Amino acid sequence: MKIAIISGSHRNPSQSEKVARHIEATLQAEQPGMDTWLYTLADNPLPLWDQSLWEDNPEWNARLAPLREQLAASDGFVIVTPEWHGQVPAGLKNFFLLFNRFELGHKPALIVAVSSADGGAYPVAELRMSSYKNNRICYIPEHVIVRNVEKVLNADAADNDAGADAYFRERISWALGVLAGYAGALKPMREKVQLHHDKFGNGM
Ligand SMILES: Cc1cc2nc3c(=O)[nH]c(=O)nc-3n(C[C@H](O)[C@H](O)[C@H](O)COP(=O)(O)O)c2cc1C
């Protein structure tokens, strides 16, 4: 099985990428045989959606092909998103315009929101409300909000709030186990059920 981790911050470096790298290391250490792929939106590697994407533009196809391949080969996702002005960053919303049900559809995803203070709830609500309709990504009921992120998951223990750091390491580890369970359970479902219907290409 394979889990793709998307780090949604445009900043480089960013706290979201720190969290994403911790998540990748945890999956590799705790989920035997699990393959991982981390993709970061640092420095905006993806152009904004434009109409030619729907017109078989060869430039778009060449650019997206390797990403489509990685996403299509994944059985689940971790979407790491900072809260920026109470929202998901524009680059992450753009990501959800560029990839579709053939890459993301009917695969479980864990939302991990990141805040330097006590925020982080708004991006969870936003992703659950408006990012899944056409691509059919399946957000699992569990999510994680890493608050006061600068004080946790740092390589140097001296930079961490020990109590909060231990809590988030344990919570992330547990949530990833739940995600892995959904990934294993939904894989045979996708093989058994006719998921794509010509008439119902988009969600309602
Ligand atoms: C443009 C911008 C807007 C932000 N707005 C919020 C916010 O609304 N709520 C919040 O908790 N943190 C906010 N922050 C702080 C982030 O939580 C903080 O930068 C944190 O490290 C996560 O972002 P990062 O992954 O880009 O580092 C904002 C940061 C930026 C750059």
The ligand as a Gaussian input file, in Angstrom:
#p B3LYP/6-31G(d) Opt

LIG

0 1
 C       -0.776000      34.533000       5.075000
 C       -0.867000      33.896000       6.437000
 C       -2.056000      33.932000       7.138000
 C       -2.171000      33.303000       8.381000
 N       -3.388000      33.246000       9.018000
 C       -3.544000      32.460000      10.100000
 C       -4.835000      32.217000      10.653000
 O       -5.851000      32.692000      10.168000
 N       -4.929000      31.421000      11.737000
 C       -3.834000      30.829000      12.298000
 O       -3.989000      30.096000      13.267000
 N       -2.586000      31.049000      11.810000
 C       -2.422000      31.840000      10.734000
 N       -1.176000      32.020000      10.174000
 C        0.001000      31.476000      10.850000
 C        0.224000      30.023000      10.500000
 O       -0.551000      29.254000      11.382000
 C        1.689000      29.705000      10.658000
 O        2.421000      30.343000       9.615000
 C        2.004000      28.218000      10.734000
 O        3.402000      28.090000      10.813000
 C        1.457000      27.388000       9.594000
 O        1.812000      27.869000       8.331000
 P        3.067000      27.317000       7.477000
 O        2.828000      25.856000       7.272000
 O        3.043000      28.126000       6.234000
 O        4.311000      27.519000       8.298000
 C       -1.035000      32.651000       8.939000
 C        0.175000      32.641000       8.229000
 C        0.267000      33.225000       6.985000
 C        1.571000      33.151000       6.221000

